[in-house]
């Protein structure tokens, strides 16, 4: 199994940070340390097709804000060996789900060795977030999914977000995350974040997070994952 956290990956992450913040770095030859792509997860009974090209839309957000080279999203199963060569993966869905023991074991290894998971419920359906909280709380003994407070770096890794407000404006929205040995390794956006940044919030029927806010949150998560 290849370890995701290596000297080369750390150098690539630092280079990515410079590119993302300056926006005018010289073009580089494409290689695995100077490109960004999203692995789109198939998990449980979910085939990874909810909300269309959400993974590729996230890649486009990164490309518009930086000169870092991007690639097409890659479809992955939790059992694929390629998972361990993909530092950033995305998963979403509408429905509750259950991970097999083999899938949990692979996630445990992946997250413990530097991998990062971003997740989003679709169409503000509450079933996927319920399943995600439960299943991800099974990965590491004694470590469960928790709300990420607004003073965490993920809210200011690119845009400075003092708070996130629901599209109908009546409550604050928080990211949720799984921490392992003090490190944030997985993030959930409950309120249809993927629908916000990839579908203009069309399927959220006035709920969820406004599209511009969803794009900022998604980019913050990507930058955080690239640099930590």
N, C-alpha and C positions, 0 to 999 in steps of 0.2 A: 504494500500500500504506500503510495507516495504521500509524504507529509505536505500539507498545504502551507504551513508556516516554515519557510526556509529563508536563508539569507537572500536568495534571489527574489522570492516573492516580496519580502520586506522592501527591497530596493525598488521593485516594480510598484508597490503601493505608494512609496514616497514620490516616485516619479509621477504617478497618477495624481497625487495631491497637488504637485506643482503645476501640472497641466490644467487641472480643474480650476485652480485659483487664478492663474495668470491669464489663461485664454489666448496667449500669443506665443507659445513655445514653438520652436522649430519642429517641422514634421519629422517623424522618426520612421525607420523601417519597421514594418509589421513583425512583431514577435509576441510570444505569450506574455511578456512582461509589460508590454506597452499597448495592450488591447483590453477591451472590456466586452464581456458578453454575459448573457443570463442563461442559466440552465433552468429549463421549465420542467418541474417535477411531475411525474406520474406517481400516485401513491394510493394505497388501499384500492378501492374500486374506481377512483378518479383517474381519468386518462389525460389530465392536464390540458383540456381544451376549453375550459370556461373563460368567457370574456375575450375570446379571439386572440389577437396578437399582443396581449398585455406585456409579455416579456420583451418583445421587440420594441414596443412603444417606450418602455423604460430605458432601453438602450439608446433610443433616439433622444430622450431627455438628456442623457449624459453627453451625447455627441453635440447637441446644440449649445451646451454650456462650456464646452472644453474642446481642446484639439486632440484628445485621446482617441485613438483608433478603436472602432467598434466592429463587432461581428454579429452575424445572425444569432437569434436565440437557438439553444440546443435542447431538444427534448431528451429527458433523462428519466430512467426509473431508479428507484431508491437502491436497487440491487446492482446497478451498473458500476463497473470499475471506473468509468469516466467521471463518476460523481466526485472522486477524490482528486481530480484534476480540474475541478470547476469550483472556484472559491466562492461564487455567489449564485444561489439558486432561488427560484421563486415558486410559490405554490398558492393556489387559490381555489375557490369552489363555492357552491351554493349549499351543499348538504353536509350533514354530520358524516364522520368517517372513523374507521378504526385501523390502526397500523398493526401489521403483523410483528411478531417478535423479531423476525429477521430484519424488517424495515427499521424497527427501533434500534437494533444493534448497529446497523449501518449509519443511522443518524447520529448515534452516540459517538462512533468513531470519527465521523465527518466533522461534527461540531467540536469535538475535543482536540482536533488537529487543525483548527483554523478555518473551517468552512462557516458560511453564514447563510441563513435562511430568512427570506422576506416573504410574508404571507398576507393575504387579504381575503376577507369575505366578499362575495359578489352580491350586488343589488341589496345591500343591507340585510340580507337573509341571516338571521341569528344562528342557524344550525352549524355552519362551518366554523365560526369562532368558538362555539361551545366545544365542538370536536377538537379543534386545534389546541385550546387550553388544556383539555383533558389529556390528549395524546402526548403533547410536548412536555407536560408535567410528569410523564412516565419515563422520560429519557434518562435523566440523571437522578439518582437517589437523593432525596432531600432538597431538590431544587425544582420549584414550580414556577409557572408563568405568573408574572406580576405586572402591575401598571408601571410604566416608566414615567417618573416625575419630570416636570418641565425644566428642571435644572440640569438634566442629563445632556451630555454633549451632542447626542443625536439630533436634538432640536436646533442646534446651531452649527452643525458640521459644514454647511454651505450657506443656506439662508438662516437668519436669526429669527426663530419662531417663538414669540413670547407665549403664545397659546394657539390652539387650534379650535375653531368653533364649528359646530355642525351647520350644514347648509341652511337649515331653518332657524339657526341663530339662537336656540334656546338652551344649549348646553356646551360645555367644553368637551373636547374629544382628546383622549390620550392614546398613545401607542402602548402596546403591551409587549413584554419580552421575556425571553428565557436567558438567565445568566448562568454561566458555568465558571466556577472558581473566580468570581468577580468580574468576568468578561461577558459582555452582551453578545450572544451568539445567534439569536433568532428574534425576529420582530413581527408582530401582528398588527395590521391596521384593520380594526373591526368594521368601521362604517363605510364599506364599499370604496376603499381608496383606489383600487384598480379601476373601478367603474368611473371614478372621478378623473383620473389622469389619462385613461385610454378611450372612454366613451362619452366624455363631456357630461357625466353624471346623468345621462339620459334614462338609465334604467333604475335610478334611485328614487324617482318620483318625489323630488323635493327634499329627500332625506340625504344622509351621507355627508360628504365634505365637498365644498365648492371645488370645481376643476382646477383653478389656479392654486388653491391651497393643497390639493391632492398632489399636484405636480411638484410643489416645493417639498412636501413631506417625502415623496418617493425619491427625489434627488438627494435629499439629506440622508436617507437610509443608504442609498447606493454609495455616496461619498464616505459615509461612516464605515461601511463594510470594506471599502477599498483601502482605508487608511488605518484600520485597527485590527 
